[in-house]
């Protein structure tokens, strides 16, 4: 079981802490426990592209589908047990989600 508390002496991301911080939606989360944290139990913070040493425009996590997740427990968190921030699963993750020149602007890149 993991519990996480806020730290005001480190990075900005340490202020809004999560017991499990997931940046790639394709990760598999099975039988994990999070309890008694200051913010989130499981936080899927999905960015448009990876940053840091893995930075590349060729991978688009916000357009990927959510990977397997089962038998996870989060309780007694100040904010949320589960937070998924910006996920719009598309057939083609790195292409634009819409094209306003078509009658159905989402027809070229439908959601999955």
Biopython code that builds the backbone (N, CA, C, O; Angstrom):
import numpy as np
from Bio.PDB.StructureBuilder import StructureBuilder

atoms = [
    (1, "UNK", "N", (0.846, -1.169, 0.000)),
    (1, "UNK", "CA", (0.000, 0.000, 0.000)),
    (1, "UNK", "C", (0.895, 1.236, 0.000)),
    (1, "UNK", "O", (1.917, 1.277, 0.684)),
    (2, "UNK", "N", (0.497, 2.235, -0.772)),
    (2, "UNK", "CA", (1.288, 3.459, -0.890)),
    (2, "UNK", "C", (0.447, 4.651, -0.452)),
    (2, "UNK", "O", (-0.729, 4.746, -0.804)),
    (3, "UNK", "N", (1.039, 5.555, 0.310)),
    (3, "UNK", "CA", (0.424, 6.816, 0.672)),
    (3, "UNK", "C", (1.393, 7.916, 0.274)),
    (3, "UNK", "O", (2.606, 7.746, 0.397)),
    (4, "UNK", "N", (0.878, 9.037, -0.199)),
    (4, "UNK", "CA", (1.749, 10.123, -0.646)),
    (4, "UNK", "C", (1.284, 11.442, -0.057)),
    (4, "UNK", "O", (0.086, 11.711, 0.032)),
    (5, "UNK", "N", (2.257, 12.268, 0.349)),
    (5, "UNK", "CA", (1.939, 13.561, 0.937)),
    (5, "UNK", "C", (2.633, 14.668, 0.153)),
    (5, "UNK", "O", (3.653, 14.441, -0.498)),
    (6, "UNK", "N", (2.077, 15.842, 0.225)),
    (6, "UNK", "CA", (2.581, 17.003, -0.490)),
    (6, "UNK", "C", (3.939, 17.442, 0.039)),
    (6, "UNK", "O", (4.185, 17.432, 1.245)),
    (7, "UNK", "N", (4.816, 17.827, -0.884)),
    (7, "UNK", "CA", (6.110, 18.397, -0.528)),
    (7, "UNK", "C", (6.212, 19.773, -1.174)),
    (7, "UNK", "O", (6.016, 19.911, -2.381)),
    (8, "UNK", "N", (6.513, 20.777, -0.383)),
    (8, "UNK", "CA", (6.634, 22.135, -0.918)),
    (8, "UNK", "C", (8.086, 22.529, -1.177)),
    (8, "UNK", "O", (8.366, 23.691, -1.470)),
    (9, "UNK", "N", (8.998, 21.587, -1.075)),
    (9, "UNK", "CA", (10.422, 21.902, -1.231)),
    (9, "UNK", "C", (11.032, 21.353, -2.509)),
    (9, "UNK", "O", (12.239, 21.466, -2.722)),
    (10, "UNK", "N", (10.194, 20.752, -3.369)),
    (10, "UNK", "CA", (10.741, 20.112, -4.560)),
    (10, "UNK", "C", (10.134, 20.724, -5.823)),
    (10, "UNK", "O", (9.960, 21.940, -5.897)),
    (11, "UNK", "N", (9.815, 19.903, -6.802)),
    (11, "UNK", "CA", (9.256, 20.360, -8.070)),
    (11, "UNK", "C", (7.781, 20.691, -7.957)),
    (11, "UNK", "O", (7.120, 20.279, -7.003)),
    (12, "UNK", "N", (7.260, 21.432, -8.925)),
    (12, "UNK", "CA", (5.842, 21.775, -8.955)),
    (12, "UNK", "C", (4.969, 20.517, -8.937)),
    (12, "UNK", "O", (3.918, 20.504, -8.296)),
    (13, "UNK", "N", (5.394, 19.468, -9.632)),
    (13, "UNK", "CA", (4.603, 18.236, -9.673)),
    (13, "UNK", "C", (4.546, 17.547, -8.307)),
    (13, "UNK", "O", (3.663, 16.717, -8.087)),
    (14, "UNK", "N", (5.444, 17.860, -7.401)),
    (14, "UNK", "CA", (5.422, 17.268, -6.070)),
    (14, "UNK", "C", (4.380, 17.908, -5.157)),
    (14, "UNK", "O", (4.078, 17.370, -4.092)),
    (15, "UNK", "N", (3.836, 19.034, -5.556)),
    (15, "UNK", "CA", (2.820, 19.706, -4.745)),
    (15, "UNK", "C", (1.469, 19.010, -4.894)),
    (15, "UNK", "O", (0.728, 18.890, -3.918)),
    (16, "UNK", "N", (1.139, 18.552, -6.099)),
    (16, "UNK", "CA", (-0.091, 17.789, -6.326)),
    (16, "UNK", "C", (0.301, 16.336, -6.563)),
    (16, "UNK", "O", (0.393, 15.887, -7.706)),
    (17, "UNK", "N", (0.527, 15.622, -5.496)),
    (17, "UNK", "CA", (1.116, 14.283, -5.551)),
    (17, "UNK", "C", (0.082, 13.202, -5.859)),
    (17, "UNK", "O", (-1.117, 13.375, -5.645)),
    (18, "UNK", "N", (0.587, 12.095, -6.364)),
    (18, "UNK", "CA", (-0.219, 10.902, -6.604)),
    (18, "UNK", "C", (0.568, 9.681, -6.146)),
    (18, "UNK", "O", (1.790, 9.630, -6.282)),
    (19, "UNK", "N", (-0.134, 8.715, -5.610)),
    (19, "UNK", "CA", (0.530, 7.469, -5.232)),
    (19, "UNK", "C", (1.040, 6.750, -6.473)),
    (19, "UNK", "O", (2.137, 6.192, -6.467)),
    (20, "UNK", "N", (0.236, 6.766, -7.547)),
    (20, "UNK", "CA", (0.632, 6.201, -8.834)),
    (20, "UNK", "C", (0.436, 7.279, -9.886)),
    (20, "UNK", "O", (-0.693, 7.695, -10.145)),
    (21, "UNK", "N", (1.513, 7.728, -10.486)),
    (21, "UNK", "CA", (1.484, 8.784, -11.501)),
    (21, "UNK", "C", (1.798, 8.131, -12.834)),
    (21, "UNK", "O", (2.921, 7.679, -13.059)),
    (22, "UNK", "N", (0.810, 8.079, -13.720)),
    (22, "UNK", "CA", (0.934, 7.375, -14.990)),
    (22, "UNK", "C", (0.912, 8.393, -16.127)),
    (22, "UNK", "O", (-0.018, 9.193, -16.227)),
    (23, "UNK", "N", (1.930, 8.364, -16.979)),
    (23, "UNK", "CA", (1.986, 9.312, -18.091)),
    (23, "UNK", "C", (1.757, 8.653, -19.447)),
    (23, "UNK", "O", (1.631, 9.350, -20.454)),
    (24, "UNK", "N", (1.703, 7.338, -19.491)),
    (24, "UNK", "CA", (1.405, 6.614, -20.727)),
    (24, "UNK", "C", (0.158, 5.774, -20.490)),
    (24, "UNK", "O", (0.187, 4.857, -19.670)),
    (25, "UNK", "N", (-0.942, 6.065, -21.192)),
    (25, "UNK", "CA", (-2.191, 5.356, -20.928)),
    (25, "UNK", "C", (-2.138, 3.868, -21.252)),
    (25, "UNK", "O", (-2.998, 3.120, -20.787)),
    (26, "UNK", "N", (-1.157, 3.409, -22.035)),
    (26, "UNK", "CA", (-1.070, 1.997, -22.382)),
    (26, "UNK", "C", (-0.502, 1.130, -21.257)),
    (26, "UNK", "O", (-0.473, -0.094, -21.387)),
    (27, "UNK", "N", (-0.050, 1.735, -20.157)),
    (27, "UNK", "CA", (0.463, 0.959, -19.028)),
    (27, "UNK", "C", (-0.628, 0.046, -18.472)),
    (27, "UNK", "O", (-1.816, 0.358, -18.552)),
    (28, "UNK", "N", (-0.207, -1.080, -17.910)),
    (28, "UNK", "CA", (-1.111, -2.027, -17.271)),
    (28, "UNK", "C", (-1.029, -1.841, -15.761)),
    (28, "UNK", "O", (0.055, -1.907, -15.181)),
    (29, "UNK", "N", (-2.175, -1.608, -15.125)),
    (29, "UNK", "CA", (-2.240, -1.463, -13.674)),
    (29, "UNK", "C", (-3.153, -2.542, -13.120)),
    (29, "UNK", "O", (-4.361, -2.517, -13.359)),
    (30, "UNK", "N", (-2.586, -3.497, -12.377)),
    (30, "UNK", "CA", (-3.347, -4.610, -11.822)),
    (30, "UNK", "C", (-2.943, -4.815, -10.365)),
    (30, "UNK", "O", (-1.760, -4.903, -10.039)),
    (31, "UNK", "N", (-3.963, -4.891, -9.487)),
    (31, "UNK", "CA", (-3.809, -5.177, -8.051)),
    (31, "UNK", "C", (-2.872, -4.207, -7.328)),
    (31, "UNK", "O", (-1.953, -4.631, -6.629)),
    (32, "UNK", "N", (-3.105, -2.926, -7.495)),
    (32, "UNK", "CA", (-2.334, -1.903, -6.782)),
    (32, "UNK", "C", (-3.197, -1.295, -5.690)),
    (32, "UNK", "O", (-4.424, -1.310, -5.789)),
    (33, "UNK", "N", (-2.573, -0.762, -4.653)),
    (33, "UNK", "CA", (-3.277, -0.153, -3.519)),
    (33, "UNK", "C", (-2.700, 1.227, -3.250)),
    (33, "UNK", "O", (-1.484, 1.420, -3.269)),
    (34, "UNK", "N", (-3.588, 2.188, -2.998)),
    (34, "UNK", "CA", (-3.180, 3.545, -2.625)),
    (34, "UNK", "C", (-4.142, 4.036, -1.555)),
    (34, "UNK", "O", (-5.358, 3.948, -1.724)),
    (35, "UNK", "N", (-3.609, 4.550, -0.461)),
    (35, "UNK", "CA", (-4.483, 4.982, 0.633)),
    (35, "UNK", "C", (-3.896, 6.179, 1.366)),
    (35, "UNK", "O", (-2.688, 6.261, 1.587)),
    (36, "UNK", "N", (-4.779, 7.111, 1.741)),
    (36, "UNK", "CA", (-4.430, 8.197, 2.635)),
    (36, "UNK", "C", (-3.505, 9.261, 2.086)),
    (36, "UNK", "O", (-2.731, 9.839, 2.849)),
    (37, "UNK", "N", (-3.551, 9.545, 0.794)),
    (37, "UNK", "CA", (-2.686, 10.562, 0.215)),
    (37, "UNK", "C", (-3.316, 11.942, 0.222)),
    (37, "UNK", "O", (-4.523, 12.087, 0.417)),
    (38, "UNK", "N", (-2.484, 12.958, 0.008)),
    (38, "UNK", "CA", (-2.959, 14.340, 0.005)),
    (38, "UNK", "C", (-3.742, 14.720, -1.251)),
    (38, "UNK", "O", (-4.589, 15.611, -1.188)),
    (39, "UNK", "N", (-3.486, 14.073, -2.387)),
    (39, "UNK", "CA", (-4.197, 14.446, -3.610)),
    (39, "UNK", "C", (-4.847, 13.255, -4.295)),
    (39, "UNK", "O", (-6.046, 13.035, -4.124)),
    (40, "UNK", "N", (-4.082, 12.471, -5.073)),
    (40, "UNK", "CA", (-4.676, 11.441, -5.923)),
    (40, "UNK", "C", (-4.097, 10.064, -5.610)),
    (40, "UNK", "O", (-2.926, 9.935, -5.253)),
    (41, "UNK", "N", (-4.933, 9.043, -5.749)),
    (41, "UNK", "CA", (-4.452, 7.674, -5.661)),
    (41, "UNK", "C", (-3.784, 7.275, -6.965)),
    (41, "UNK", "O", (-2.607, 6.915, -6.989)),
    (42, "UNK", "N", (-4.555, 7.344, -8.061)),
    (42, "UNK", "CA", (-4.055, 7.035, -9.395)),
    (42, "UNK", "C", (-4.285, 8.261, -10.259)),
    (42, "UNK", "O", (-5.423, 8.702, -10.415)),
    (43, "UNK", "N", (-3.237, 8.810, -10.816)),
    (43, "UNK", "CA", (-3.342, 10.003, -11.659)),
    (43, "UNK", "C", (-2.754, 9.699, -13.020)),
    (43, "UNK", "O", (-1.545, 9.519, -13.166)),
    (44, "UNK", "N", (-3.618, 9.645, -14.009)),
    (44, "UNK", "CA", (-3.179, 9.533, -15.400)),
    (44, "UNK", "C", (-3.012, 10.957, -15.915)),
    (44, "UNK", "O", (-3.991, 11.593, -16.306)),
    (45, "UNK", "N", (-1.788, 11.460, -15.919)),
    (45, "UNK", "CA", (-1.508, 12.790, -16.468)),
    (45, "UNK", "C", (-0.943, 12.572, -17.870)),
    (45, "UNK", "O", (0.251, 12.334, -18.052)),
    (46, "UNK", "N", (-1.829, 12.662, -18.842)),
    (46, "UNK", "CA", (-1.473, 12.328, -20.212)),
    (46, "UNK", "C", (-1.126, 13.605, -20.968)),
    (46, "UNK", "O", (-1.977, 14.475, -21.152)),
    (47, "UNK", "N", (0.119, 13.715, -21.401)),
    (47, "UNK", "CA", (0.589, 14.889, -22.142)),
    (47, "UNK", "C", (0.524, 14.612, -23.643)),
    (47, "UNK", "O", (0.499, 13.452, -24.053)),
    (48, "UNK", "N", (0.496, 15.655, -24.461)),
    (48, "UNK", "CA", (0.435, 15.456, -25.917)),
    (48, "UNK", "C", (1.597, 14.625, -26.460)),
    (48, "UNK", "O", (1.407, 13.816, -27.368)),
    (49, "UNK", "N", (2.798, 14.818, -25.912)),
    (49, "UNK", "CA", (3.988, 14.073, -26.338)),
    (49, "UNK", "C", (4.882, 13.861, -25.124)),
    (49, "UNK", "O", (4.840, 14.651, -24.181)),
    (50, "UNK", "N", (5.689, 12.805, -25.135)),
    (50, "UNK", "CA", (6.643, 12.612, -24.034)),
    (50, "UNK", "C", (7.623, 13.784, -23.951)),
    (50, "UNK", "O", (7.966, 14.395, -24.963)),
    (51, "UNK", "N", (8.065, 14.084, -22.734)),
    (51, "UNK", "CA", (9.075, 15.130, -22.579)),
    (51, "UNK", "C", (10.286, 14.546, -21.856)),
    (51, "UNK", "O", (10.322, 13.352, -21.562)),
    (52, "UNK", "N", (11.254, 15.374, -21.577)),
    (52, "UNK", "CA", (12.469, 14.909, -20.919)),
    (52, "UNK", "C", (13.334, 14.076, -21.853)),
    (52, "UNK", "O", (13.330, 14.309, -23.062)),
    (53, "UNK", "N", (14.079, 13.108, -21.318)),
    (53, "UNK", "CA", (14.979, 12.299, -22.141)),
    (53, "UNK", "C", (14.252, 11.486, -23.220)),
    (53, "UNK", "O", (14.862, 11.103, -24.218)),
    (54, "UNK", "N", (12.954, 11.223, -23.026)),
    (54, "UNK", "CA", (12.185, 10.428, -23.996)),
    (54, "UNK", "C", (11.392, 11.300, -24.966)),
    (54, "UNK", "O", (10.509, 10.791, -25.656)),
    (55, "UNK", "N", (11.680, 12.589, -25.037)),
    (55, "UNK", "CA", (10.901, 13.511, -25.864)),
    (55, "UNK", "C", (10.911, 13.109, -27.338)),
    (55, "UNK", "O", (11.961, 12.829, -27.916)),
    (56, "UNK", "N", (9.721, 13.086, -27.927)),
    (56, "UNK", "CA", (9.568, 12.812, -29.355)),
    (56, "UNK", "C", (8.169, 13.236, -29.801)),
    (56, "UNK", "O", (7.203, 13.039, -29.064)),
    (57, "UNK", "N", (8.048, 13.818, -31.005)),
    (57, "UNK", "CA", (6.716, 14.159, -31.512)),
    (57, "UNK", "C", (6.019, 12.964, -32.167)),
    (57, "UNK", "O", (4.863, 13.074, -32.575)),
    (58, "UNK", "N", (6.710, 11.828, -32.271)),
    (58, "UNK", "CA", (6.156, 10.650, -32.943)),
    (58, "UNK", "C", (5.279, 9.779, -32.056)),
    (58, "UNK", "O", (4.658, 8.837, -32.549)),
    (59, "UNK", "N", (5.214, 10.066, -30.775)),
    (59, "UNK", "CA", (4.361, 9.335, -29.837)),
    (59, "UNK", "C", (3.373, 10.333, -29.244)),
    (59, "UNK", "O", (3.771, 11.386, -28.746)),
    (60, "UNK", "N", (2.092, 10.004, -29.297)),
    (60, "UNK", "CA", (1.033, 10.933, -28.876)),
    (60, "UNK", "C", (0.125, 10.271, -27.840)),
    (60, "UNK", "O", (-0.933, 9.756, -28.202)),
    (61, "UNK", "N", (0.508, 10.272, -26.563)),
    (61, "UNK", "CA", (-0.258, 9.589, -25.529)),
    (61, "UNK", "C", (-1.715, 10.044, -25.388)),
    (61, "UNK", "O", (-2.573, 9.222, -25.067)),
    (62, "UNK", "N", (-2.020, 11.322, -25.616)),
    (62, "UNK", "CA", (-3.402, 11.770, -25.446)),
    (62, "UNK", "C", (-4.358, 11.094, -26.415)),
    (62, "UNK", "O", (-5.559, 11.043, -26.153)),
    (63, "UNK", "N", (-3.852, 10.573, -27.531)),
    (63, "UNK", "CA", (-4.706, 9.905, -28.495)),
    (63, "UNK", "C", (-4.739, 8.398, -28.361)),
    (63, "UNK", "O", (-5.468, 7.728, -29.093)),
    (64, "UNK", "N", (-3.949, 7.845, -27.423)),
    (64, "UNK", "CA", (-3.894, 6.391, -27.242)),
    (64, "UNK", "C", (-5.061, 5.905, -26.399)),
    (64, "UNK", "O", (-5.691, 6.679, -25.678)),
    (65, "UNK", "N", (-5.337, 4.613, -26.499)),
    (65, "UNK", "CA", (-6.387, 4.048, -25.663)),
    (65, "UNK", "C", (-5.841, 3.692, -24.287)),
    (65, "UNK", "O", (-4.632, 3.553, -24.102)),
    (66, "UNK", "N", (-6.734, 3.550, -23.342)),
    (66, "UNK", "CA", (-6.374, 3.206, -21.975)),
    (66, "UNK", "C", (-6.046, 1.716, -21.889)),
    (66, "UNK", "O", (-6.803, 0.880, -22.382)),
    (67, "UNK", "N", (-4.926, 1.392, -21.268)),
    (67, "UNK", "CA", (-4.511, 0.001, -21.112)),
    (67, "UNK", "C", (-5.303, -0.709, -20.027)),
    (67, "UNK", "O", (-6.153, -0.098, -19.380)),
    (68, "UNK", "N", (-5.035, -1.992, -19.822)),
    (68, "UNK", "CA", (-5.764, -2.774, -18.821)),
    (68, "UNK", "C", (-5.587, -2.220, -17.412)),
    (68, "UNK", "O", (-4.486, -1.838, -17.014)),
    (69, "UNK", "N", (-6.677, -2.184, -16.674)),
    (69, "UNK", "CA", (-6.651, -1.728, -15.290)),
    (69, "UNK", "C", (-7.742, -2.480, -14.531)),
    (69, "UNK", "O", (-8.924, -2.374, -14.859)),
    (70, "UNK", "N", (-7.332, -3.243, -13.510)),
    (70, "UNK", "CA", (-8.332, -3.982, -12.733)),
    (70, "UNK", "C", (-7.801, -4.285, -11.327)),
    (70, "UNK", "O", (-6.595, -4.330, -11.087)),
    (71, "UNK", "N", (-8.740, -4.487, -10.426)),
    (71, "UNK", "CA", (-8.444, -4.850, -9.036)),
    (71, "UNK", "C", (-7.528, -3.846, -8.338)),
    (71, "UNK", "O", (-6.707, -4.228, -7.504)),
    (72, "UNK", "N", (-7.669, -2.557, -8.682)),
    (72, "UNK", "CA", (-6.919, -1.492, -8.017)),
    (72, "UNK", "C", (-7.815, -0.846, -6.969)),
    (72, "UNK", "O", (-9.027, -0.753, -7.160)),
    (73, "UNK", "N", (-7.231, -0.406, -5.874)),
    (73, "UNK", "CA", (-8.000, 0.223, -4.800)),
    (73, "UNK", "C", (-7.334, 1.534, -4.415)),
    (73, "UNK", "O", (-6.120, 1.597, -4.222)),
    (74, "UNK", "N", (-8.153, 2.588, -4.306)),
    (74, "UNK", "CA", (-7.685, 3.881, -3.795)),
    (74, "UNK", "C", (-8.746, 4.398, -2.825)),
    (74, "UNK", "O", (-9.921, 4.490, -3.180)),
    (75, "UNK", "N", (-8.339, 4.730, -1.622)),
    (75, "UNK", "CA", (-9.295, 5.281, -0.660)),
    (75, "UNK", "C", (-8.627, 6.278, 0.277)),
    (75, "UNK", "O", (-7.406, 6.291, 0.431)),
    (76, "UNK", "N", (-9.453, 7.110, 0.897)),
    (76, "UNK", "CA", (-9.025, 8.095, 1.895)),
    (76, "UNK", "C", (-8.049, 9.120, 1.340)),
    (76, "UNK", "O", (-7.118, 9.534, 2.033)),
    (77, "UNK", "N", (-8.256, 9.530, 0.097)),
    (77, "UNK", "CA", (-7.446, 10.595, -0.490)),
    (77, "UNK", "C", (-8.191, 11.919, -0.344)),
    (77, "UNK", "O", (-9.421, 11.952, -0.381)),
    (78, "UNK", "N", (-7.449, 13.002, -0.178)),
    (78, "UNK", "CA", (-8.058, 14.315, 0.010)),
    (78, "UNK", "C", (-8.822, 14.747, -1.246)),
    (78, "UNK", "O", (-9.900, 15.330, -1.138)),
    (79, "UNK", "N", (-8.274, 14.467, -2.436)),
    (79, "UNK", "CA", (-8.917, 14.887, -3.679)),
    (79, "UNK", "C", (-9.691, 13.744, -4.328)),
    (79, "UNK", "O", (-10.894, 13.605, -4.106)),
    (80, "UNK", "N", (-9.010, 12.926, -5.126)),
    (80, "UNK", "CA", (-9.667, 11.864, -5.886)),
    (80, "UNK", "C", (-8.876, 10.564, -5.797)),
    (80, "UNK", "O", (-7.651, 10.579, -5.676)),
    (81, "UNK", "N", (-9.582, 9.449, -5.856)),
    (81, "UNK", "CA", (-8.922, 8.159, -5.948)),
    (81, "UNK", "C", (-8.372, 7.917, -7.343)),
    (81, "UNK", "O", (-7.327, 7.288, -7.509)),
    (82, "UNK", "N", (-9.093, 8.428, -8.359)),
    (82, "UNK", "CA", (-8.675, 8.272, -9.755)),
    (82, "UNK", "C", (-8.898, 9.587, -10.482)),
    (82, "UNK", "O", (-9.980, 10.170, -10.418)),
    (83, "UNK", "N", (-7.870, 10.044, -11.172)),
    (83, "UNK", "CA", (-7.988, 11.238, -12.015)),
    (83, "UNK", "C", (-7.331, 10.932, -13.353)),
    (83, "UNK", "O", (-6.161, 10.552, -13.412)),
    (84, "UNK", "N", (-8.095, 11.101, -14.423)),
    (84, "UNK", "CA", (-7.562, 10.947, -15.775)),
    (84, "UNK", "C", (-7.640, 12.316, -16.417)),
    (84, "UNK", "O", (-8.731, 12.838, -16.649)),
    (85, "UNK", "N", (-6.487, 12.898, -16.705)),
    (85, "UNK", "CA", (-6.428, 14.255, -17.221)),
    (85, "UNK", "C", (-5.972, 14.248, -18.672)),
    (85, "UNK", "O", (-4.817, 13.952, -18.978)),
    (86, "UNK", "N", (-6.881, 14.571, -19.536)),
    (86, "UNK", "CA", (-6.726, 14.714, -20.980)),
    (86, "UNK", "C", (-6.401, 13.370, -21.644)),
    (86, "UNK", "O", (-5.242, 12.978, -21.780)),
    (87, "UNK", "N", (-7.459, 12.694, -22.042)),
    (87, "UNK", "CA", (-7.337, 11.459, -22.804)),
    (87, "UNK", "C", (-8.449, 11.464, -23.831)),
    (87, "UNK", "O", (-9.624, 11.541, -23.473)),
    (88, "UNK", "N", (-8.096, 11.384, -25.093)),
    (88, "UNK", "CA", (-9.054, 11.397, -26.193)),
    (88, "UNK", "C", (-8.633, 10.320, -27.192)),
    (88, "UNK", "O", (-8.072, 10.622, -28.245)),
    (89, "UNK", "N", (-8.909, 9.073, -26.852)),
    (89, "UNK", "CA", (-8.452, 7.935, -27.651)),
    (89, "UNK", "C", (-8.964, 8.024, -29.083)),
    (89, "UNK", "O", (-10.164, 8.155, -29.321)),
    (90, "UNK", "N", (-8.042, 7.951, -30.022)),
    (90, "UNK", "CA", (-8.350, 8.075, -31.446)),
    (90, "UNK", "C", (-7.733, 6.931, -32.228)),
    (90, "UNK", "O", (-6.768, 6.308, -31.786)),
    (91, "UNK", "N", (-8.302, 6.662, -33.392)),
    (91, "UNK", "CA", (-7.776, 5.607, -34.251)),
    (91, "UNK", "C", (-6.338, 5.902, -34.668)),
    (91, "UNK", "O", (-5.507, 4.996, -34.739)),
    (92, "UNK", "N", (-6.050, 7.175, -34.943)),
    (92, "UNK", "CA", (-4.700, 7.613, -35.314)),
    (92, "UNK", "C", (-4.243, 8.650, -34.281)),
    (92, "UNK", "O", (-4.501, 9.841, -34.457)),
    (93, "UNK", "N", (-3.567, 8.219, -33.206)),
    (93, "UNK", "CA", (-3.266, 9.095, -32.074)),
    (93, "UNK", "C", (-2.561, 10.403, -32.403)),
    (93, "UNK", "O", (-2.822, 11.408, -31.742)),
    (94, "UNK", "N", (-1.675, 10.434, -33.403)),
    (94, "UNK", "CA", (-0.894, 11.640, -33.670)),
    (94, "UNK", "C", (-1.505, 12.561, -34.728)),
    (94, "UNK", "O", (-0.956, 13.628, -35.006)),
    (95, "UNK", "N", (-2.620, 12.167, -35.314)),
    (95, "UNK", "CA", (-3.286, 13.045, -36.286)),
    (95, "UNK", "C", (-4.285, 13.945, -35.572)),
    (95, "UNK", "O", (-4.742, 13.605, -34.480)),
    (96, "UNK", "N", (-4.636, 15.089, -36.167)),
    (96, "UNK", "CA", (-5.630, 15.965, -35.543)),
    (96, "UNK", "C", (-6.949, 15.224, -35.299)),
    (96, "UNK", "O", (-7.319, 14.328, -36.059)),
    (97, "UNK", "N", (-7.646, 15.609, -34.234)),
    (97, "UNK", "CA", (-8.896, 14.928, -33.896)),
    (97, "UNK", "C", (-10.054, 15.333, -34.802)),
    (97, "UNK", "O", (-11.031, 14.593, -34.919)),
    (98, "UNK", "N", (-9.961, 16.489, -35.442)),
    (98, "UNK", "CA", (-11.079, 16.924, -36.285)),
    (98, "UNK", "C", (-10.597, 17.711, -37.486)),
    (98, "UNK", "O", (-9.497, 18.264, -37.500)),
    (99, "UNK", "N", (-11.468, 17.745, -38.508)),
    (99, "UNK", "CA", (-11.227, 18.520, -39.719)),
    (99, "UNK", "C", (-12.536, 19.223, -40.062)),
    (99, "UNK", "O", (-13.472, 18.583, -40.541)),
    (100, "UNK", "N", (-12.611, 20.508, -39.829)),
    (100, "UNK", "CA", (-13.851, 21.286, -39.974)),
    (100, "UNK", "C", (-14.323, 21.426, -41.425)),
    (100, "UNK", "O", (-15.424, 21.925, -41.660)),
    (101, "UNK", "N", (-13.520, 21.001, -42.397)),
    (101, "UNK", "CA", (-13.946, 21.111, -43.794)),
    (101, "UNK", "C", (-14.895, 19.974, -44.200)),
    (101, "UNK", "O", (-15.472, 20.017, -45.286)),
    (102, "UNK", "N", (-15.061, 18.961, -43.341)),
    (102, "UNK", "CA", (-15.956, 17.848, -43.620)),
    (102, "UNK", "C", (-17.282, 18.028, -42.885)),
    (102, "UNK", "O", (-17.347, 18.733, -41.878)),
    (103, "UNK", "N", (-18.341, 17.388, -43.391)),
    (103, "UNK", "CA", (-19.650, 17.435, -42.728)),
    (103, "UNK", "C", (-19.538, 16.834, -41.334)),
    (103, "UNK", "O", (-20.032, 17.406, -40.362)),
    (104, "UNK", "N", (-18.888, 15.681, -41.237)),
    (104, "UNK", "CA", (-18.584, 15.084, -39.935)),
    (104, "UNK", "C", (-17.103, 15.346, -39.661)),
    (104, "UNK", "O", (-16.253, 14.624, -40.183)),
    (105, "UNK", "N", (-16.772, 16.357, -38.859)),
    (105, "UNK", "CA", (-15.375, 16.747, -38.673)),
    (105, "UNK", "C", (-14.505, 15.676, -38.009)),
    (105, "UNK", "O", (-13.279, 15.780, -38.044)),
    (106, "UNK", "N", (-15.110, 14.659, -37.411)),
    (106, "UNK", "CA", (-14.346, 13.617, -36.730)),
    (106, "UNK", "C", (-14.232, 12.332, -37.553)),
    (106, "UNK", "O", (-13.722, 11.327, -37.057)),
    (107, "UNK", "N", (-14.698, 12.354, -38.796)),
    (107, "UNK", "CA", (-14.750, 11.125, -39.589)),
    (107, "UNK", "C", (-13.367, 10.603, -40.014)),
    (107, "UNK", "O", (-13.217, 9.399, -40.220)),
    (108, "UNK", "N", (-12.369, 11.460, -40.148)),
    (108, "UNK", "CA", (-11.045, 11.003, -40.582)),
    (108, "UNK", "C", (-10.227, 10.381, -39.435)),
    (108, "UNK", "O", (-9.293, 9.616, -39.678)),
    (109, "UNK", "N", (-10.585, 10.714, -38.193)),
    (109, "UNK", "CA", (-9.865, 10.181, -37.040)),
    (109, "UNK", "C", (-10.867, 9.872, -35.925)),
    (109, "UNK", "O", (-10.928, 10.584, -34.923)),
    (110, "UNK", "N", (-11.658, 8.798, -36.109)),
    (110, "UNK", "CA", (-12.711, 8.500, -35.123)),
    (110, "UNK", "C", (-12.151, 8.067, -33.771)),
    (110, "UNK", "O", (-11.029, 7.570, -33.670)),
    (111, "UNK", "N", (-12.958, 8.267, -32.746)),
    (111, "UNK", "CA", (-12.569, 7.815, -31.404)),
    (111, "UNK", "C", (-12.698, 6.296, -31.315)),
    (111, "UNK", "O", (-13.440, 5.667, -32.068)),
    (112, "UNK", "N", (-11.948, 5.730, -30.365)),
    (112, "UNK", "CA", (-12.009, 4.282, -30.139)),
    (112, "UNK", "C", (-12.381, 4.011, -28.697)),
    (112, "UNK", "O", (-12.486, 2.852, -28.294)),
]
sb = StructureBuilder()
sb.init_structure("model")
sb.init_model(0)
sb.init_chain("A")
sb.init_seg("    ")
for serial, (resi, resn, name, xyz) in enumerate(atoms, 1):
    if name == "N":
        sb.init_residue(resn, " ", resi, " ")
    sb.init_atom(name, np.array(xyz, "f"), 0.0, 1.0, " ", f" {name:<3s}", serial, name[0])
structure = sb.get_structure()
